[in-house]
Amino acid sequence: MTVHTIDTGLFKLDGGAMFGVVPKALWNKQNPADENNRCTWAMRCLLLETGNRLVLVDTGLGDKQDSRFFSHYEPHGDASLPDSIKKAGFSETDVTDVLLTHLHFDHVGGAVRREGEKLRPTFPNALYWCHGGHWQWATQPNPREKASFLSENILPLQESGQLHFVDETPFLLSDNSFLFVDGHTEKMTLPIIRVGGRTVAFVADLIPSAAHISLPWVMSYDVRPLITMEEKARLLRQAAEEDWVLVFEHDPVTEAATVEETEKGVRIRERGRLMDFI
């Protein structure tokens, strides 16, 4: 298997929301806020070449929303999903599968594009995958998450007939597995990948950045923060014991890291680009 990191650009989210109960005096040292208390975050995805499959993991924010929507998040940077896929040597028609860790707008927005008045899947030849339980959660949203699940990002995948569920139909990635977690949102899907003799975990919004390695550093967006802490603790223990590489979807600086047990709990041992580790 060959793995590429796919940069889809940067955006801004409120620092307090991203760091929860952690005081600003602490988190502002990790990711300094602007005058509106917003921090800059990446939208990093993965592209996996395995056999005759080309699998994209998450799709970033996309570009089909209106200016009012984007004014809240200020997407910026030179990278985009199509350009990064092209830079990796592929086109949108080459993608055979799109694995969506969950259906919040900054992870699924690029899965659908606007063509005139119509909304169509961005990857016409791909099967789109998510967890069936999460699909039900997203299409019948609770009041807390409703603003994160946008129908225009989600329903065209089902209407096209390209939607499949990882918990119902075998997803063909040999020697790899999924971890389903419920703290951030119901049944978020984390791919655990074997590549180059290493285990790589794409940790999505369970651990959105390197700063979130510390257990109490949990986002206010999480619907079950105490569950997040338990899930994070289990994953980090295993990652430290088995020398996993963690890939951070939202960290604007640190792409990947390994971790180790310390007197203060699991902490980062080494940071770098994913390719430095594999």
Buried (B, 14 or more C-beta within 10 A) or exposed (E): BEBBBBBBBBBBBBBBEBBBEBEEEEBBEBBEBEEEBBBBBBBBBBBBBBEEBBBBBBBBBBBBBEEEBBEEBBBEBEBBBBBBBEEBEBEBEBBBBBBBBBBBBBBBBBBBBBEEEEBBBBBEEBBBBBBBBBBEBBEEBEEEBEEBBBEBBBBBBEEBEBBBBBBEEEBBBEEBEBBBBBBBBBBBBBBBBBBBEBBBBBBBBBBBBBBBBBBEBBBEBBBBBEBBBBBBEEBBBBBBEEEBBBBBBBBBEBBBBBBBEEEEBBBBEEBEEBEEBB
